Amino acid sequence: MSTDDLMSLEEIQALLKDKKLYVIAEATGLTYPTLKKLADGKKANYTYGTLLKVTNYLRPTKTTAN
């Protein structure tokens, strides 16, 4: 996945709005406070890895049907 594939903070915030953050935290290995900051739209120095994990969770890779 390239940096072009990462979601913007605004996209992430919109998609996290109605999600259970503790479920995402467990699935991604990220902490609840980090996800809460993202969901609330707080600016921080999020790492590439953090944004990649959230992007992959919210927009998993598409698979082709056989």
C-alpha positions as protocol buffer text, in pm:
chain_id: "A"
residue {
  index: 1
  type: MET
  ca { x: 0 y: 0 z: 0 }
}
residue {
  index: 2
  type: SER
  ca { x: 143 y: 336 z: -93 }
}
residue {
  index: 3
  type: THR
  ca { x: 96 y: 667 z: 83 }
}
residue {
  index: 4
  type: ASP
  ca { x: -162 y: 751 z: -185 }
}
residue {
  index: 5
  type: ASP
  ca { x: -377 y: 471 z: -45 }
}
residue {
  index: 6
  type: LEU
  ca { x: -384 y: 612 z: 308 }
}
residue {
  index: 7
  type: MET
  ca { x: -707 y: 777 z: 411 }
}
residue {
  index: 8
  type: SER
  ca { x: -697 y: 1140 z: 513 }
}
residue {
  index: 9
  type: LEU
  ca { x: -759 y: 1231 z: 876 }
}
residue {
  index: 10
  type: GLU
  ca { x: -1098 y: 1367 z: 772 }
}
residue {
  index: 11
  type: GLU
  ca { x: -1194 y: 1037 z: 605 }
}
residue {
  index: 12
  type: ILE
  ca { x: -1079 y: 839 z: 907 }
}
residue {
  index: 13
  type: GLN
  ca { x: -1269 y: 1067 z: 1143 }
}
residue {
  index: 14
  type: ALA
  ca { x: -1589 y: 1031 z: 942 }
}
residue {
  index: 15
  type: LEU
  ca { x: -1563 y: 651 z: 927 }
}
residue {
  index: 16
  type: LEU
  ca { x: -1478 y: 614 z: 1296 }
}
residue {
  index: 17
  type: LYS
  ca { x: -1775 y: 826 z: 1400 }
}
residue {
  index: 18
  type: ASP
  ca { x: -2022 y: 543 z: 1461 }
}
residue {
  index: 19
  type: LYS
  ca { x: -1775 y: 262 z: 1530 }
}
residue {
  index: 20
  type: LYS
  ca { x: -1690 y: 92 z: 1859 }
}
residue {
  index: 21
  type: LEU
  ca { x: -1335 y: 209 z: 1912 }
}
residue {
  index: 22
  type: TYR
  ca { x: -1246 y: -63 z: 2160 }
}
residue {
  index: 23
  type: VAL
  ca { x: -1323 y: -325 z: 1893 }
}
residue {
  index: 24
  type: ILE
  ca { x: -1098 y: -147 z: 1644 }
}
residue {
  index: 25
  type: ALA
  ca { x: -826 y: -111 z: 1907 }
}
residue {
  index: 26
  type: GLU
  ca { x: -828 y: -483 z: 1969 }
}
residue {
  index: 27
  type: ALA
  ca { x: -832 y: -569 z: 1599 }
}
residue {
  index: 28
  type: THR
  ca { x: -551 y: -329 z: 1503 }
}
residue {
  index: 29
  type: GLY
  ca { x: -331 y: -337 z: 1812 }
}
residue {
  index: 30
  type: LEU
  ca { x: -367 y: 38 z: 1854 }
}
residue {
  index: 31
  type: THR
  ca { x: -461 y: 197 z: 2184 }
}
residue {
  index: 32
  type: TYR
  ca { x: -809 y: 327 z: 2257 }
}
residue {
  index: 33
  type: PRO
  ca { x: -675 y: 679 z: 2335 }
}
residue {
  index: 34
  type: THR
  ca { x: -505 y: 698 z: 1994 }
}
residue {
  index: 35
  type: LEU
  ca { x: -825 y: 594 z: 1817 }
}
residue {
  index: 36
  type: LYS
  ca { x: -1027 y: 838 z: 2027 }
}
residue {
  index: 37
  type: LYS
  ca { x: -799 y: 1123 z: 1918 }
}
residue {
  index: 38
  type: LEU
  ca { x: -838 y: 1018 z: 1556 }
}
residue {
  index: 39
  type: ALA
  ca { x: -1216 y: 988 z: 1589 }
}
residue {
  index: 40
  type: ASP
  ca { x: -1236 y: 1330 z: 1753 }
}
residue {
  index: 41
  type: GLY
  ca { x: -1025 y: 1484 z: 1477 }
}
residue {
  index: 42
  type: LYS
  ca { x: -748 y: 1594 z: 1711 }
}
residue {
  index: 43
  type: LYS
  ca { x: -427 y: 1685 z: 1535 }
}
residue {
  index: 44
  type: ALA
  ca { x: -127 y: 1482 z: 1644 }
}
residue {
  index: 45
  type: ASN
  ca { x: 184 y: 1333 z: 1492 }
}
residue {
  index: 46
  type: TYR
  ca { x: 26 y: 1003 z: 1396 }
}
residue {
  index: 47
  type: THR
  ca { x: 277 y: 757 z: 1259 }
}
residue {
  index: 48
  type: TYR
  ca { x: 251 y: 607 z: 914 }
}
residue {
  index: 49
  type: GLY
  ca { x: 197 y: 270 z: 1081 }
}
residue {
  index: 50
  type: THR
  ca { x: -97 y: 398 z: 1285 }
}
residue {
  index: 51
  type: LEU
  ca { x: -268 y: 551 z: 983 }
}
residue {
  index: 52
  type: LEU
  ca { x: -197 y: 239 z: 779 }
}
residue {
  index: 53
  type: LYS
  ca { x: -353 y: 10 z: 1041 }
}
residue {
  index: 54
  type: VAL
  ca { x: -665 y: 225 z: 1065 }
}
residue {
  index: 55
  type: THR
  ca { x: -692 y: 254 z: 687 }
}
residue {
  index: 56
  type: ASN
  ca { x: -654 y: -121 z: 645 }
}
residue {
  index: 57
  type: TYR
  ca { x: -923 y: -183 z: 906 }
}
residue {
  index: 58
  type: LEU
  ca { x: -1169 y: 68 z: 763 }
}
residue {
  index: 59
  type: ARG
  ca { x: -1099 y: -9 z: 398 }
}
residue {
  index: 60
  type: PRO
  ca { x: -972 y: -364 z: 367 }
}
residue {
  index: 61
  type: THR
  ca { x: -813 y: -471 z: 41 }
}
residue {
  index: 62
  type: LYS
  ca { x: -1057 y: -587 z: -220 }
}
residue {
  index: 63
  type: THR
  ca { x: -1047 y: -948 z: -325 }
}
residue {
  index: 64
  type: THR
  ca { x: -1170 y: -1074 z: -656 }
}
residue {
  index: 65
  type: ALA
  ca { x: -1441 y: -1338 z: -671 }
}
residue {
  index: 66
  type: ASN
  ca { x: -1368 y: -1658 z: -858 }
}
